């Protein structure tokens, strides 16, 4: 694999995984399905708008994919589209940037739809103070989608304008400032990480109490931390740019804010552990994935603090340490939560149960493979191996081999898991209405739920706890 | 249950949704306003001089046109609420007309700038220096994006008019008209900020 191919690979990998898979993953799949049921509604409030965001999503994917096969070759800037290279490279940037813009538009409409649904469609007695935590997490996510995505939208439009009209916003030769591009980009793209992880935390907050068979510990604290992450997460973007040139005051402020945003995440982890404490725990596949989430998320979270503190960040900036941290949070965190959600809700969505033995084998293989793949990258990065280079020095060879072997194990685990889920959804035994003895509203309707979810809208005014 | 009984209608919700969308539009322009303020701060003198190149008269006329059109679109809503469909359609027609006049003025204004060699990437502009490049880059980007929003707003108003003719918007069901009007006010509001930033601050 030559350098150019390698650059295209990590760029397209980033664009597709971030904009196509991870950002819409949990909200669009499970949010669309379960948000209405969990608040006792028949559908989201704007079904046609929802269909439009789906069409935009497909259009966005097609546009991004066009960049692979048309003139110029696949983009090679990294998913961050950093200026000035993004408007100077001869590769096919325009479709990639336009596709990201369209996908952002789709994301905004989804967030808008969910927020309005939650405000207007809750069943009688379903108050904000007793809404399921997954719904709360979708709510917080919706606000980030609304507040952050337009900024990247206009930034990408400016990049397109740079490419075709040579305006010079980010071109130093014309008086523009490339660092300004980085600011605008990260004003969206850091909050985007919370778009990815908040719904994951919401899923975990549903699964843990179900299998601990007791109420969630600290409901209000989890709600408050969800909203705190949504708000504070908006003001930490410049920690991606400690080495790009900014005043010490700015470095100090953004570092402090980054540390602050870790607190609500920690509060959630404490609450999940406290929920498990003295629960009558039932070990089932969704719970195993949720526990895996907590383990991987904590490693990802703590290493995030290394990167949030200016001194250590300067050392590990742009090394594979960052790659490992990010994948522990997003793949280990959001990916595990997605699998947890799939194993938790698949019996509801398809009315059938998967094979629990193979599901456990799949999880164990994934978990081992994941750590073998990504943990060495922490060490490599700490030793100074830069990311986004197609080659590395001889001294990094052994750990890179370990990492590669880990990727094979990880892939095997994922294949086992996905095949098992598909087989379960098709031919598994009937799961029944409530296989996990869950207490939220989706477990009160048949599996799979009928169109429009409820014959009669449930009335929760008499029950004190819906969550 | 195979029967779908979709009779749910919630005007409050569609207005809430529209307001949220307007927030995102303001943020979209907000990105450009940030860029404007940074480059104005960096090139204060050049921005000052470049601003004098713009034709205040056309700017003022266009501002009056847009403000008036905001009034007429509000009047069309009130007419609909009072059941006067003919007046409502008339007011929408006036609004669309005013929007088209605005775009025509914009066309001539831009045309003169192009004739003078003032457009992004032109050889003449490159000789002027960084502040001028940035001022006119921002001028064309921001007023261009605004003009795009005018076109979208006009399209929405035409659809609204068609819906009124077909009876899909009625005196007891006018949320779509109200939302279209809100969007038109947004377009107006953004211009209220663009106008002083480019034409008036000298």
Contacts between the chains, C-beta under 8 A, distances in Angstrom:
chain1	res1	chain2	res2	distance
A	42	B	8	7.3
A	45	B	10	6.6
A	45	B	13	5.0
A	45	B	17	7.3
A	46	B	13	7.8
A	46	B	14	7.6
A	46	B	17	6.2
A	49	B	17	7.5
A	108	B	21	7.9
A	108	B	24	5.4
A	112	B	17	5.8
A	112	B	20	4.7
A	112	B	21	6.0
A	112	B	24	7.5
A	113	B	17	7.4
A	115	B	20	6.3
A	116	B	13	5.3
A	116	B	16	5.2
A	116	B	17	4.6
A	116	B	20	6.9
A	119	B	13	7.4
A	119	B	16	6.3
A	120	B	10	5.6
A	120	B	12	6.7
A	120	B	13	4.1
A	120	B	16	7.0
A	121	B	13	7.9
A	146	B	20	5.9
A	146	B	23	6.2
A	146	B	24	5.6
A	147	B	23	7.6
A	147	B	27	6.6
A	149	B	24	7.2
A	150	B	24	4.6
A	150	B	25	7.3
A	150	B	27	3.8
A	150	B	28	4.1
A	150	B	30	7.4
A	150	B	31	7.0
A	151	B	27	6.2
A	151	B	28	7.8
A	151	B	30	7.3
A	151	B	31	5.0
A	153	B	28	5.7
A	153	B	31	7.8
A	154	B	28	5.0
A	154	B	29	7.4
A	154	B	30	7.9
A	154	B	31	3.6
A	154	B	32	5.9
A	155	B	31	6.2
A	157	B	145	7.6
A	158	B	31	7.8
A	158	B	32	7.9
A	158	B	35	7.5
A	158	B	141	7.2
A	161	B	120	7.7
A	161	B	141	5.9
A	165	B	120	4.2
A	165	B	121	5.7
A	165	B	137	8.0
A	165	B	140	7.9
A	166	B	120	6.2
A	166	B	121	3.9
A	167	B	120	4.5
A	167	B	121	7.3
A	167	B	133	7.7
A	167	B	137	3.7
A	167	B	140	7.5
A	167	B	141	6.4
A	168	B	120	7.7
A	168	B	130	7.9
A	168	B	133	5.2
A	168	B	134	6.6
A	168	B	137	5.7
A	169	B	35	6.4
A	169	B	134	7.6
A	169	B	137	6.4
A	169	B	141	7.9
A	174	B	126	7.6
A	174	B	130	6.5
A	174	B	133	5.0
A	174	B	134	7.7
A	175	B	39	7.7
A	175	B	42	8.0
A	175	B	43	7.2
A	175	B	129	7.7
A	175	B	130	2.6
A	175	B	131	6.9
A	175	B	133	5.8
A	175	B	134	5.5
A	176	B	134	7.1
A	177	B	38	7.4
A	180	B	35	6.8
A	180	B	38	6.4
A	184	B	31	6.0
A	184	B	34	7.5
A	184	B	35	7.6
A	450	B	1	4.9
A	451	B	1	6.8
A	451	B	2	7.3
A	451	B	4	6.3
A	452	B	1	6.9
A	452	B	4	6.3
A	452	B	5	7.5
A	452	B	6	8.0
A	455	B	1	5.9
